[in-house]
């Protein structure tokens, strides 16, 4: 059974290091799953996610000129669903004084990168305008007193 980049295989964890885990593969081969390729969440310690002897499904993501095989556990599974209803950047919707922060219902997520970039730039320009307006108002009050 010959395998290459993109192949999904079953393997067994044979060793754990602080930077990843070694996995034995079919045909007496082995590969490395880097710590960044273990899970979709942040991995501080490999031992929190994997144990020696554990059977894992891996995807071959690279084979270098020396024949070393780079593997990924997270790319061999479906990504977790994104939380719904949370605006990008962790910003709250609405709020503010006197309704200045009130916003309309956001339109559906744009499909292309260009559309997303355009939407981001428009939102950014709008926020900058609000900040400049607020800065002008508070600056004129401070400047009047001496």
FIKOLZA-1660 file (N, C-alpha, C; in steps of 0.1 Angstrom, whole numbers, plus 5000, padded with zeros to 4 digits):
% residues 146
   i   px   py   pz ch aa at
   1 5008 4988 5000  A  X  N
   1 5000 5000 5000  A  X CA
   1 5009 5012 5000  A  X  C
   2 5010 5019 4989  A  X  N
   2 5017 5032 4988  A  X CA
   2 5008 5043 4992  A  X  C
   3 5014 5053 5000  A  X  N
   3 5006 5064 5004  A  X CA
   3 5014 5077 5001  A  X  C
   4 5007 5088 5000  A  X  N
   4 5013 5101 4997  A  X CA
   4 5006 5112 5004  A  X  C
   5 5009 5124 5001  A  X  N
   5 5003 5136 5007  A  X CA
   5 4988 5135 5004  A  X  C
   6 4980 5137 5014  A  X  N
   6 4965 5137 5013  A  X CA
   6 4959 5124 5018  A  X  C
   7 4968 5113 5019  A  X  N
   7 4963 5100 5024  A  X CA
   7 4958 5101 5038  A  X  C
   8 4948 5094 5041  A  X  N
   8 4943 5093 5055  A  X CA
   8 4945 5079 5060  A  X  C
   9 4952 5077 5071  A  X  N
   9 4957 5064 5076  A  X CA
   9 4954 5062 5090  A  X  C
  10 4954 5050 5094  A  X  N
  10 4953 5046 5109  A  X CA
  10 4967 5044 5113  A  X  C
  11 4970 5049 5125  A  X  N
  11 4983 5046 5131  A  X CA
  11 4983 5045 5146  A  X  C
  12 4994 5043 5152  A  X  N
  12 4995 5041 5167  A  X CA
  12 5006 5051 5172  A  X  C
  13 5002 5058 5182  A  X  N
  13 5012 5067 5189  A  X CA
  13 5023 5059 5195  A  X  C
  14 5035 5062 5191  A  X  N
  14 5047 5054 5196  A  X CA
  14 5055 5062 5206  A  X  C
  15 5054 5075 5205  A  X  N
  15 5063 5084 5213  A  X CA
  15 5057 5098 5214  A  X  C
  16 5059 5104 5226  A  X  N
  16 5053 5118 5228  A  X CA
  16 5065 5127 5232  A  X  C
  17 5066 5138 5226  A  X  N
  17 5076 5148 5229  A  X CA
  17 5069 5161 5232  A  X  C
  18 5076 5171 5236  A  X  N
  18 5070 5184 5239  A  X CA
  18 5065 5191 5227  A  X  C
  19 5071 5187 5215  A  X  N
  19 5067 5194 5202  A  X CA
  19 5058 5186 5194  A  X  C
  20 5054 5174 5198  A  X  N
  20 5045 5166 5190  A  X CA
  20 5045 5151 5194  A  X  C
  21 5040 5143 5185  A  X  N
  21 5039 5128 5188  A  X CA
  21 5043 5120 5175  A  X  C
  22 5051 5109 5177  A  X  N
  22 5054 5101 5167  A  X CA
  22 5044 5090 5165  A  X  C
  23 5040 5087 5153  A  X  N
  23 5030 5077 5150  A  X CA
  23 5035 5067 5140  A  X  C
  24 5033 5054 5144  A  X  N
  24 5037 5043 5135  A  X CA
  24 5026 5041 5125  A  X  C
  25 5030 5039 5112  A  X  N
  25 5021 5038 5101  A  X CA
  25 5023 5025 5094  A  X  C
  26 5014 5021 5085  A  X  N
  26 5016 5009 5077  A  X CA
  26 5029 5009 5070  A  X  C
  27 5033 4997 5066  A  X  N
  27 5046 4995 5058  A  X CA
  27 5058 4998 5067  A  X  C
  28 5058 4997 5080  A  X  N
  28 5069 4999 5089  A  X CA
  28 5074 5014 5088  A  X  C
  29 5065 5023 5085  A  X  N
  29 5069 5037 5084  A  X CA
  29 5064 5044 5096  A  X  C
  30 5069 5056 5099  A  X  N
  30 5064 5064 5110  A  X CA
  30 5065 5079 5106  A  X  C
  31 5057 5087 5113  A  X  N
  31 5057 5101 5110  A  X CA
  31 5055 5109 5122  A  X  C
  32 5056 5122 5121  A  X  N
  32 5054 5131 5132  A  X CA
  32 5042 5139 5131  A  X  C
  33 5034 5140 5142  A  X  N
  33 5023 5149 5143  A  X CA
  33 5028 5161 5151  A  X  C
  34 5030 5173 5145  A  X  N
  34 5034 5184 5152  A  X CA
  34 5023 5189 5162  A  X  C
  35 5027 5195 5173  A  X  N
  35 5018 5199 5183  A  X CA
  35 5007 5208 5178  A  X  C
  36 5010 5216 5167  A  X  N
  36 5000 5225 5161  A  X CA
  36 4990 5217 5153  A  X  C
  37 4992 5204 5150  A  X  N
  37 4984 5196 5141  A  X CA
  37 4976 5186 5149  A  X  C
  38 4976 5187 5163  A  X  N
  38 4969 5177 5171  A  X CA
  38 4954 5180 5172  A  X  C
  39 4951 5192 5175  A  X  N
  39 4937 5196 5177  A  X CA
  39 4934 5210 5172  A  X  C
  40 4921 5212 5170  A  X  N
  40 4917 5226 5165  A  X CA
  40 4918 5236 5177  A  X  C
  41 4918 5231 5189  A  X  N
  41 4920 5240 5200  A  X CA
  41 4934 5241 5204  A  X  C
  42 4938 5251 5212  A  X  N
  42 4952 5253 5216  A  X CA
  42 4957 5241 5224  A  X  C
  43 4968 5236 5221  A  X  N
  43 4974 5224 5228  A  X CA
  43 4987 5229 5235  A  X  C
  44 4986 5229 5248  A  X  N
  44 4997 5233 5257  A  X CA
  44 5006 5221 5259  A  X  C
  45 5000 5210 5262  A  X  N
  45 5008 5198 5265  A  X CA
  45 5002 5186 5257  A  X  C
  46 5011 5180 5249  A  X  N
  46 5006 5169 5240  A  X CA
  46 5000 5158 5248  A  X  C
  47 5005 5155 5260  A  X  N
  47 5000 5144 5269  A  X CA
  47 4986 5146 5273  A  X  C
  48 4981 5159 5272  A  X  N
  48 4967 5161 5275  A  X CA
  48 4957 5156 5265  A  X  C
  49 4963 5153 5253  A  X  N
  49 4954 5149 5241  A  X CA
  49 4957 5135 5236  A  X  C
  50 4970 5130 5238  A  X  N
  50 4974 5117 5233  A  X CA
  50 4981 5109 5243  A  X  C
  51 4980 5096 5242  A  X  N
  51 4987 5087 5251  A  X CA
  51 4995 5077 5242  A  X  C
  52 5006 5072 5246  A  X  N
  52 5014 5062 5239  A  X CA
  52 5005 5049 5237  A  X  C
  53 5005 5043 5225  A  X  N
  53 4997 5032 5223  A  X CA
  53 4983 5035 5217  A  X  C
  54 4979 5048 5218  A  X  N
  54 4966 5052 5213  A  X CA
  54 4965 5051 5198  A  X  C
  55 4954 5045 5193  A  X  N
  55 4952 5044 5179  A  X CA
  55 4946 5058 5174  A  X  C
  56 4952 5063 5163  A  X  N
  56 4947 5076 5158  A  X CA
  56 4946 5076 5143  A  X  C
  57 4937 5084 5138  A  X  N
  57 4935 5086 5124  A  X CA
  57 4943 5098 5120  A  X  C
  58 4952 5097 5110  A  X  N
  58 4960 5109 5106  A  X CA
  58 4960 5111 5091  A  X  C
  59 4963 5123 5087  A  X  N
  59 4964 5127 5073  A  X CA
  59 4978 5130 5070  A  X  C
  60 4983 5125 5059  A  X  N
  60 4997 5129 5055  A  X CA
  60 4996 5143 5049  A  X  C
  61 5003 5152 5055  A  X  N
  61 5003 5166 5050  A  X CA
  61 5016 5170 5044  A  X  C
  62 5026 5161 5045  A  X  N
  62 5039 5164 5038  A  X CA
  62 5049 5153 5039  A  X  C
  63 5057 5152 5029  A  X  N
  63 5068 5142 5029  A  X CA
  63 5080 5150 5024  A  X  C
  64 5091 5152 5032  A  X  N
  64 5102 5160 5028  A  X CA
  64 5112 5152 5020  A  X  C
  65 5123 5158 5015  A  X  N
  65 5132 5152 5006  A  X CA
  65 5140 5141 5013  A  X  C
  66 5140 5140 5026  A  X  N
  66 5147 5130 5034  A  X CA
  66 5137 5118 5037  A  X  C
  67 5125 5119 5032  A  X  N
  67 5115 5109 5035  A  X CA
  67 5107 5110 5048  A  X  C
  68 5109 5121 5055  A  X  N
  68 5102 5122 5068  A  X CA
  68 5088 5126 5065  A  X  C
  69 5079 5120 5072  A  X  N
  69 5064 5121 5070  A  X CA
  69 5058 5131 5080  A  X  C
  70 5052 5141 5076  A  X  N
  70 5045 5151 5085  A  X CA
  70 5030 5147 5084  A  X  C
  71 5024 5146 5097  A  X  N
  71 5011 5141 5098  A  X CA
  71 5002 5152 5105  A  X  C
  72 4989 5151 5104  A  X  N
  72 4980 5159 5111  A  X CA
  72 4968 5151 5115  A  X  C
  73 4965 5152 5128  A  X  N
  73 4953 5146 5133  A  X CA
  73 4941 5154 5131  A  X  C
  74 4942 5167 5133  A  X  N
  74 4930 5176 5131  A  X CA
  74 4925 5177 5117  A  X  C
  75 4934 5175 5107  A  X  N
  75 4930 5176 5093  A  X CA
  75 4924 5163 5088  A  X  C
  76 4925 5152 5097  A  X  N
  76 4919 5140 5093  A  X CA
  76 4904 5139 5098  A  X  C
  77 4900 5150 5105  A  X  N
  77 4886 5150 5111  A  X CA
  77 4879 5163 5106  A  X  C
  78 4866 5163 5108  A  X  N
  78 4859 5175 5104  A  X CA
  78 4862 5186 5114  A  X  C
  79 4863 5199 5110  A  X  N
  79 4865 5210 5119  A  X CA
  79 4852 5212 5128  A  X  C
  80 4854 5217 5140  A  X  N
  80 4843 5219 5149  A  X CA
  80 4834 5230 5143  A  X  C
  81 4821 5230 5146  A  X  N
  81 4813 5241 5141  A  X CA
  81 4816 5254 5148  A  X  C
  82 4815 5265 5140  A  X  N
  82 4818 5278 5145  A  X CA
  82 4806 5283 5154  A  X  C
  83 4809 5289 5165  A  X  N
  83 4798 5294 5173  A  X CA
  83 4789 5304 5165  A  X  C
  84 4776 5303 5166  A  X  N
  84 4767 5311 5158  A  X CA
  84 4764 5324 5166  A  X  C
  85 4761 5335 5159  A  X  N
  85 4756 5346 5166  A  X CA
  85 4766 5355 5172  A  X  C
  86 4779 5352 5172  A  X  N
  86 4789 5360 5178  A  X CA
  86 4796 5369 5167  A  X  C
  87 4796 5382 5169  A  X  N
  87 4802 5390 5159  A  X CA
  87 4817 5388 5159  A  X  C
  88 4823 5391 5147  A  X  N
  88 4837 5389 5145  A  X CA
  88 4845 5399 5155  A  X  C
  89 4856 5395 5160  A  X  N
  89 4864 5404 5168  A  X CA
  89 4860 5405 5182  A  X  C
  90 4850 5397 5186  A  X  N
  90 4845 5397 5200  A  X CA
  90 4838 5410 5204  A  X  C
  91 4834 5418 5195  A  X  N
  91 4827 5431 5198  A  X CA
  91 4813 5428 5202  A  X  C
  92 4807 5436 5211  A  X  N
  92 4793 5435 5214  A  X CA
  92 4785 5442 5204  A  X  C
  93 4773 5437 5201  A  X  N
  93 4764 5445 5192  A  X CA
  93 4756 5455 5201  A  X  C
  94 4753 5466 5195  A  X  N
  94 4744 5476 5201  A  X CA
  94 4751 5483 5212  A  X  C
  95 4744 5487 5222  A  X  N
  95 4750 5494 5234  A  X CA
  95 4753 5508 5231  A  X  C
  96 4761 5515 5239  A  X  N
  96 4765 5529 5236  A  X CA
  96 4755 5538 5243  A  X  C
  97 4759 5551 5243  A  X  N
  97 4750 5561 5249  A  X CA
  97 4740 5567 5238  A  X  C
  98 4729 5569 5242  A  X  N
  98 4719 5575 5234  A  X CA
  98 4716 5568 5221  A  X  C
  99 4719 5555 5220  A  X  N
  99 4716 5548 5208  A  X CA
  99 4726 5549 5197  A  X  C
 100 4738 5556 5200  A  X  N
 100 4748 5558 5190  A  X CA
 100 4753 5545 5185  A  X  C
 101 4754 5535 5194  A  X  N
 101 4759 5522 5190  A  X CA
 101 4749 5512 5184  A  X  C
 102 4737 5516 5183  A  X  N
 102 4727 5507 5178  A  X CA
 102 4730 5504 5163  A  X  C
 103 4729 5491 5160  A  X  N
 103 4732 5486 5147  A  X CA
 103 4721 5478 5141  A  X  C
 104 4720 5478 5128  A  X  N
 104 4710 5470 5122  A  X CA
 104 4714 5455 5122  A  X  C
 105 4704 5446 5119  A  X  N
 105 4707 5432 5118  A  X CA
 105 4718 5430 5108  A  X  C
 106 4729 5423 5111  A  X  N
 106 4740 5421 5101  A  X CA
 106 4735 5413 5089  A  X  C
 107 4740 5416 5077  A  X  N
 107 4736 5408 5065  A  X CA
 107 4743 5395 5066  A  X  C
 108 4738 5385 5057  A  X  N
 108 4745 5372 5057  A  X CA
 108 4760 5373 5054  A  X  C
 109 4767 5363 5059  A  X  N
 109 4782 5363 5057  A  X CA
 109 4785 5363 5042  A  X  C
 110 4794 5372 5037  A  X  N
 110 4798 5373 5023  A  X CA
 110 4805 5360 5019  A  X  C
 111 4804 5356 5007  A  X  N
 111 4810 5343 5002  A  X CA
 111 4824 5345 4998  A  X  C
 112 4828 5355 4992  A  X  N
 112 4842 5356 4987  A  X CA
 112 4850 5365 4996  A  X  C
 113 4863 5363 4994  A  X  N
 113 4873 5371 5002  A  X CA
 113 4871 5386 4999  A  X  C
 114 4870 5389 4987  A  X  N
 114 4868 5403 4983  A  X CA
 114 4856 5410 4990  A  X  C
 115 4845 5402 4990  A  X  N
 115 4833 5407 4996  A  X CA
 115 4835 5409 5011  A  X  C
 116 4842 5399 5017  A  X  N
 116 4844 5400 5032  A  X CA
 116 4853 5412 5035  A  X  C
 117 4863 5414 5026  A  X  N
 117 4873 5426 5028  A  X CA
 117 4865 5439 5026  A  X  C
 118 4857 5440 5017  A  X  N
 118 4849 5452 5014  A  X CA
 118 4840 5455 5026  A  X  C
 119 4833 5445 5032  A  X  N
 119 4825 5446 5043  A  X CA
 119 4833 5451 5056  A  X  C
 120 4845 5445 5057  A  X  N
 120 4853 5449 5068  A  X CA
 120 4858 5463 5067  A  X  C
 121 4862 5467 5055  A  X  N
 121 4866 5481 5053  A  X CA
 121 4855 5491 5056  A  X  C
 122 4843 5488 5052  A  X  N
 122 4831 5497 5054  A  X CA
 122 4829 5498 5069  A  X  C
 123 4829 5487 5076  A  X  N
 123 4827 5487 5091  A  X CA
 123 4838 5495 5098  A  X  C
 124 4850 5493 5093  A  X  N
 124 4862 5500 5099  A  X CA
 124 4860 5515 5097  A  X  C
 125 4857 5519 5085  A  X  N
 125 4855 5534 5082  A  X CA
 125 4844 5539 5091  A  X  C
 126 4833 5532 5092  A  X  N
 126 4822 5537 5101  A  X CA
 126 4827 5538 5115  A  X  C
 127 4834 5529 5120  A  X  N
 127 4839 5530 5134  A  X CA
 127 4848 5541 5136  A  X  C
 128 4857 5543 5126  A  X  N
 128 4867 5555 5127  A  X CA
 128 4859 5568 5127  A  X  C
 129 4849 5569 5119  A  X  N
 129 4841 5581 5118  A  X CA
 129 4835 5584 5132  A  X  C
 130 4829 5573 5138  A  X  N
 130 4823 5575 5152  A  X CA
 130 4833 5579 5162  A  X  C
 131 4845 5573 5161  A  X  N
 131 4856 5577 5171  A  X CA
 131 4860 5591 5169  A  X  C
 132 4862 5596 5156  A  X  N
 132 4866 5609 5153  A  X CA
 132 4856 5619 5158  A  X  C
 133 4843 5616 5156  A  X  N
 133 4832 5625 5160  A  X CA
 133 4832 5626 5176  A  X  C
 134 4834 5615 5183  A  X  N
 134 4834 5615 5197  A  X CA
 134 4846 5622 5202  A  X  C
 135 4857 5621 5196  A  X  N
 135 4870 5628 5199  A  X CA
 135 4868 5643 5198  A  X  C
 136 4862 5647 5187  A  X  N
 136 4859 5661 5185  A  X CA
 136 4851 5667 5196  A  X  C
 137 4840 5660 5199  A  X  N
 137 4831 5665 5209  A  X CA
 137 4837 5666 5223  A  X  C
 138 4845 5656 5227  A  X  N
 138 4851 5656 5240  A  X CA
 138 4863 5666 5240  A  X  C
 139 4870 5668 5229  A  X  N
 139 4881 5677 5227  A  X CA
 139 4877 5691 5228  A  X  C
 140 4865 5695 5223  A  X  N
 140 4860 5709 5223  A  X CA
 140 4856 5712 5237  A  X  C
 141 4851 5703 5245  A  X  N
 141 4847 5706 5259  A  X CA
 141 4860 5708 5267  A  X  C
 142 4870 5701 5266  A  X  N
 142 4882 5702 5273  A  X CA
 142 4889 5715 5270  A  X  C
 143 4889 5718 5257  A  X  N
 143 4897 5730 5252  A  X CA
 143 4891 5743 5257  A  X  C
 144 4878 5743 5260  A  X  N
 144 4871 5755 5264  A  X CA
 144 4875 5760 5279  A  X  C
 145 4879 5751 5287  A  X  N
 145 4882 5754 5301  A  X CA
 145 4897 5756 5303  A  X  C
 146 4900 5766 5311  A  X  N
 146 4914 5768 5315  A  X CA
 146 4916 5773 5329  A  X  C
% end
